[in-house]
Amino acid sequence: MRKTAISFLFAGSLLFTGAGTMAQTKMGCISESELLSSMPEVRKADTTLAQYKEALEQQFDAFKTEYSAQVSLLTSRDTGKFTRPQLELKRKSLAELLAKLQGFDQQAGMLLDQKKSDLFQPIQKKAEDAIQQVSKDYGYAYVFEKDNLHAYPPSDDILPLVKKRLGLQ
C-alpha cells in the first residue's frame, strides 16, 4: 500500500512538473510554402528551370524531326539509289535513333529533377537556416509547419519574423 501511494505521489509530481514545463515552452508556426514563394530566389530558380525544360523539349523535338526525316527517306521510292549495305547502315542508324528517342524522355525527366534539386536545395536551406535562427533568437522551442497540420496548439506565426530576417519586408 505504501509503495502504491509513493508511486502515485511520484507520478503526480512528474505530471505537475511536466505541466509547468509545458506552460513555459514557447511554440511557433510557419508556412514554409508561403515563405518560399515570397523569396526572389525562387522566382529566379523557376525561370531557370523553365528555360532548362524548354531546352530539353527542343532537343527532343530535334530528335523527332531527325527520326521522321530518316523514316521518310527509308520509306520513299528513292531507296533504289542506295546499295544494300547503305540501306542496312541507314536502318541500323534509324534503330539507334529510335532507341535514343525512347530513352531521352526518361533521361530528360531525371535531368529535370536533378536540375530542380540543384536549384532549390540552397534556397530551402537558406529558409530553414533563417527559421532556425529566428527560433533561437526569440526562444521558440518548437516550430510547426502550418501547412501540414490540421490542429495544433496555440502558437505564434513566425513568418513575419523570418521574412524580416531574410530582408523580404
C-alpha positions, 0 to 999 in steps of 0.5 A: 500500500505504501509503495502504491501511494509513493508511486502515485505521489511520484507520478503526480509530481512528474505530471505537475512538473511536466505541466509547468514545463509545458506552460513555459515552452514557447511554440511557433508556426510557419508556412514554409510554402508561403515563405518560399514563394515570397523569396526572389530566389525562387522566382529566379530558380523557376525561370531557370528551370523553365528555360532548362525544360524548354531546352530539353523539349527542343532537343527532343523535338530535334530528335523527332524531326531527325527520326521522321526525316530518316523514316521518310527517306527509308520509306520513299521510292528513292531507296533504289539509289542506295546499295544494300549495305547503305540501306542496312547502315541507314536502318541500323542508324534509324534503330539507334535513333529510335532507341535514343528517342525512347530513352531521352524522355526518361533521361530528360525527366531525371535531368529535370529533377536533378536540375530542380534539386540543384536549384532549390536545395540552397534556397530551402536551406537558406529558409530553414537556416533563417527559421532556425535562427529566428527560433533561437533568437526569440526562444521558440522551442518548437516550430510547426509547419502550418501547412501540414497540420490540421490542429495544433496548439496555440502558437505564434506565426513566425513568418513575419519574423523570418521574412524580416530576417531574410530582408523580404519586408 
